[in-house]
Structure formats: structure tokens, C-alpha cells
């Protein structure tokens, strides 16, 4: 068998497939060590493609036989696929291969998890199941027969026949191979039904292991809410007779939108109050919605090639964000989305892994399932909606669905729908998809004779491979406030299209206070000199919830930076603003909780880098604790009374009102713990009847070094629950003192419950190590070395998880010379490992470049 070296794939080199698929018939004879897959595929030449060479992808397959129109053929087989001479017209390809699911530790293709067969085919996993043109622009109608002694046999589409030891499924909707799914195992269902707006009766099932059946009710509610919401807001109804969700313990991703058979990481679907936090419930609700929404934005309309990944993911993320906002409140949701974007995507844009929302090239597409593609991709959809307005957005989306249903589309197809509906030229806006980096917006203003002028500038820093940037089309939402706090100019959407642009507001009696980038109208960094007094004013009076929170966050960041860099105490105006916010019962508790939550250590480090400082993780850790202590002291007389008012009586309810009270109460508990020695936290831990309250109290106790007894009790209580034990591992590493973090992490890897082959467990330990900046970035390099050791060990088994964990090193260029040298040495050791996967090798190379 001949080998082939990995190659860089370029968007500019796209060519249409030479052959199209009309139908696919697959038969699986399941066996852990030798599953036989028999394929029968109807091909025809593509009139828009060149029939130069017939090629089918295939990896780690044992080819038993191959036929064309019933006649045996002898293809030329390599480790990447096969080529074969084929007829000029339509033909039937048949092949039989053998695969070993039990040996598939990469969790890509057909593999086993706890005795259950399951699949993950996005992006290029189907080629590990059988020979096929494994690209998203080749779509076919699949019929699947599964033969096994497993009691449950599932695939895509609708069930059409079954008998003793077999079942057949047919999906009437053409789909690319990455949406294929199969599950076989001993599972039980939480079932329900839903009638669509088209009067289709749909059977709904969440399939789980028998011991998890009591954790499905919330997921089913979330699914039905998603179906109702998509009908109401987008006019999109479900199109099969059955919708199945399966919970899988071993899964590299959060979930997968396979047509009619969504496969979920167990952590993203299983929930009950005793074992799941409020954050878990909200995350599960959003992920179930996301995967369901993919039925139209991803499945019915898919992406032409993997460079268009943001077409389905960015749009679907925006849809699930809007869904969560409708259910739980848009103000807090927008804050949370901005926090995530800044923590993950801005960090990507500022480092060696920066890439456009639509990358121009890749070696391994698995490495581009990033915050830039997902979260920034969603921001681009949101900006389009702001620019064209709600009505034109809905009309454009309807046109997109009507025009491209059943097709594999591109970003150009997407933007053309908006251009055709609105008549707008979106060529400059399209640069957002092609240019990497986070734009920086400068602000200056002037007031004279009743006229207020606002001058905005834009600049996008150089990123790898893109030294020069063109001006972008940026929607900047602005409102103006009077000095008494009243709003004198409501929100206006300014369109910044030039490097520098001035906007004028006439007829004003006095100089206003501007509220700029309202509702975070674009994913940019706003660079504006403001006094502490002006920020405190906006924290008190701004009518835009996002900018009100932003003012408080900026004050907090200034306080943290001043403490770390000069040792200064926090400004009294900031502390008084926190008090006023905390005591304002007209504000939702969840909003107040966000205002009272300090920026992270990583936020402080990033801000210091922007100010050309030299961030020391330990000094940032110390400074942040000192500011927390100062806030607790300033608010000492109101913390307990408000904390008491945030206690929620009665049965647990995961919805926004009760969850918001618990969130604020637990933020206050953190401050109270700093001044009462953990008395309230101990009481809350003892009395807690839900995971939100229990684990928050445990975190507070660990924060002051008093949680070891509670930690042991927590383990004794929950050692049989794998998802709660993930929390147990991660919490103690994140809350550990930086001097102890590496040793603690190493000790936990020796714990009998540490299953390093399970992605959730591995991430709970090493993701938490990376999330403790002062502990991970020790000057002796021990944090880097420990992570490198384990990534080298994991890579041969699970390249995807390994490559994603390598991103913990992406702050290389922002560290001091000592840390940079240690980080480079650890990365070089990973890169020099014999037989390193393409996934991991590409990530190491990009960070070191």
C-alpha cells in the first residue's frame, strides 16, 4: 500500500467533483474487531466537473472486494484512498471493507464507547468507514441496513424495516457523508411527540444508558422549545417522522447534527438539579437548540467545501444565541457572548493561530473548528442583521432557504441573498470573511455651538500571512446621554467604512456623554480615553445594558491594572458604583452578578500586553485577590442582606429568574467568604439540595484553603457519577494556589478515576491546568512540561483532542523571555515526537512559526 504525505489544501484550488452520487446503500455487519461494511453507490459524471481521475477517500480500511456494475475491479489503493478506471456514464460501485471499531481510539468514524457503537464523521470521518468521495459538496440519498445482536440499531432518517438482529433506515433528504450516523447499543429512551406547523407527527427520543434516564427531561423540553422557536421565528419545520438524540460518553465534540440522529457528548444533554449547575442547564439548552437548528442551516443547506464551515456554524451559533436571548434575556446573553468572544476569539486573533473566518488554506480541517469560525462567524451574521434591519434580514434568510435548499452553498451565495433583497453592495462587508484580526476603533469627539462631532478611526493589526489590512464595513451603534443621565439621542447605527470618518449630531444644548458600540454592535476593540467619572456615570445611567456593564468592567480592569502595576487601591467611584448596582433591585440579578464579577486573570494579562506591559501571572493573581478583598470590605454591610434575598425557596427551577438569583447570590458568597472565614459557604454546602449551590460553596471554601473536608465528602457522594466527577477534578485545579497547581494536577493524573482516554476527563484536568494562568505559566516551565508529556502520550490515540489542547500554548508571544524559552522547548519536544499526527503537528508548527 503506497503512502502519501500530508498536503496543504487551498480555497483557491477548489474544483467541482468529477462524479456525483444519486444513492448510497450501506450494510453493516457489526463486530468490535471486524465490522464488515458493504457499500453500493450509484455514481454519475458531473456535467460541471472534470472526469480526470475517479478517486474515493479511504483510511484505515481493509479492502476485501470491489466491483463496478457487478464486475470485479482492482483499484490502486493508498493510505489516503483509492483510484480506479470507471465507465464514461453512470455506474454502480460496490465494495466490501473491514474496520475495527474497538481499536478506533481517535473517536472519528465508527468506534465504540462503553460497549456501544457510534459514529462521528464531521469533518472527514466517513472515509474511515468505507471508500467514498468524502467531501461536503457530494450529496446522496442514504439507505442503511444494520445487522447486530445489539437491542437498539439507529441510523439517519426514518425507520423502514426491522427484524430479529437487523434494522433498515432511509433518509429521503440528500446529504454529504459527514452527516452520516449510526448507533447500536443497549439504550433506553425518554420519549415524547411533537406536531409540526405542517401537521407532521414527529416521534422524539433521547437515548441514554439505563442509569441516566432520570437526566433527560430537561433536554426533551429544550428540544421541543427549539422546534417551536424555529417555526415561529424562521418558518422552518422539521422534515422527518422521527428525531433521535443519543448520549455518548466518549466524544471529541459537544454534539453533532447528523440528519435525524444527533449524537451528543453526555455532558451536553444529561441534566438534573442534583448533578447539574445552572450553567450546565443553559449550556445544554443552547447546544440542543444549536444541533436542531442545523437541520436547516447545515443539513438542508450545507457547505460547498470546508472553507465555508462558518456558513453553517456561524449562522447556527447566531440562531442559538438569539434563541437563548429570547428565553433567558438578551442583555445578559449579549454580555456572556462578548465575554466568550474576547476570552477565546480575540485571543486567537492576537496570536499565532489567527485566521480569517473563512480560512484560505489548511492542512487538517479539524484544526479550524475554532472560536473564529463559530463565534466570530456568528458576530458577522449579527452585523449583517444590524446593517439591513430585522425585516430585510428575515426576507434575506427566507430567500437563502428557498434558493439553496438541497444545495452545498458558499459565503458568496449567502451574501448574494442579502444583496438581492436590499440592493446593498456588500463587497466591503465580505472582507470580514477574508481578513483575520480584531479591528481597533479609535474615538475622538468635539462639541461647539450645539454640534457634537464624533470621529472614529479603524485599524486592524497584522496577523500571520496578512500584514496589510483594508478598512472594514463596521456597524457602530451610538447613543447620546445628557449630563443629567437622560437620553437625548437614541441609538443610531453608524456605518464606519473608512480608515477615519466623522459623524455629526446637531441641535444639542450641551456636550453629551456618548455611549459607543451599544449592544456590542461589532466584534472590535474600542480604544477611547475616558475619565473614571465618565465611566462611573455610564455605569449608573447608560440606558444600554451592555454598555452599562461595559463601563463597570472597564473600571474594574483599570482597578486591577493599577493594583498590579502600581499597587494602587481601587477608585472610590468604582466601589460606589458597585454598591449602587448591587442595591438596585430594578436590575436583573444576573446582570448585577456580571457587573460584580471581576475580569479574569487572562483579561488583565491581555490588557497589559495591549498597553505594552510585561504581565507577570503571579502578580496578576495576587493583585486580583487584593481587589476582591477590597470590594468585599467596601460592601461588607450589604453583602449578607442581599445574599439572603437571593435565596430561592421551593423546588429547583433552571429558568432565568431563579438562576439569576442563584448566580448573584453565589458571586456575593465569594466576597462574603473572604471576610467571614467561610462560615456562610460551609452552611450553604451542608444545606445545598442542588449542584449549583453545592459546587459554588465548595469553590468558595477551596478559594480560602478550607475545602479539603468538603472536597472529600463531595467525592464520596458523587464518585459513581462520571460527569460530576469531571467537575471534582477540574474545580480543585482551577481553585488551587498557583504554587500547588502543577503538583496537584500531576497527583490527580494518578487518581484511579482519571481516565485519560476519555476526552471529557482529560479536558477536565488539563483544560483546568491551562485555565489557572499563574499555575500553568510557572517560571520553571513545569506546567508546560507536564502538559507536553501528556499530549505526547495522548496524540497516538486521539489526535483531535491533542491538537485542541495544544492551543494552551498560543500565548507564547505574550510571555516574557524565560517563559517563552520554556514554552518553546515543550512545543519542540511535542513537535519532534516520532509519528506525530497531522492534526497536532500543524498546530505546533503554527504556534512556533
Secondary structure, DSSP 8 states (H G I E B T S, - for coil): -B------EEGGG----SEEEEEEEEEEE--SS-EEEEEEEEEEE-TTS--S-EEEE--S-EEEEEEETTEE---EEBSSEEEE---SS-EEEEEEEEE-GGG-TT--EEEEETTEEEEE-TTTTGGGTS-B--STT--EEEEEEEE-S-SEEEESSEEEEEETTEEEEEEEEEE-GGG--EEEES-EEEEEEEE-TT--EEEEEEEE-GGGGGG-HHHHHHHHHHHHHHHHHH-----SSEEEEEEESS-SSSEE--TTEEEEEGGGT---TTT--HHHHHHHHHHHHHHHHTTTBTTTBEESSGGGHHHHHHHHHHHHHHHHHHHH-HHHHHHHHHHHIIIIIHHHHTSTT---SS-SEES-GGGG-SHIIIIIHHHHHHHHHHHH-HHHHHHHHHHHHHHHTTSEE-HHHHHHHHHHHH----TTTTHHHH--S-EEEEEEEEEETTEEEEEEEEEE--BTTB-------EEEEEEEE-TTS-EEEEEEEEEE-SSEEEEEE---SS--EEEESGGG-SS-EEE----HHHHHHHHHH-SSHHHHHHHHHHHHHHHHHHHHHH-----HHHHHHHHHHHH-TTS-HHHHHHHHS---HHHHHHHHHHTT----HHHHHHHHHHHHHHHHHHTHHHHHHHHHHT---SS---SHHHHHHHHHHHHHHHHHHHHHTTHHHHHHHHH--SHHHHHHHHHHHHHTT--HHHHHHHHHHHTT-HHHHHHHHHHHHHTS-HHHHHHHHHHHTTSTT--TTSHHHHIIIIIHHHT-HHHHT-TT-HHHHHHHHHHHHHHTT-HHHHHHHGGGGTTGGGS-HHHHHHHHHHHHHHHTSTT--HHHHHHHHHHH-
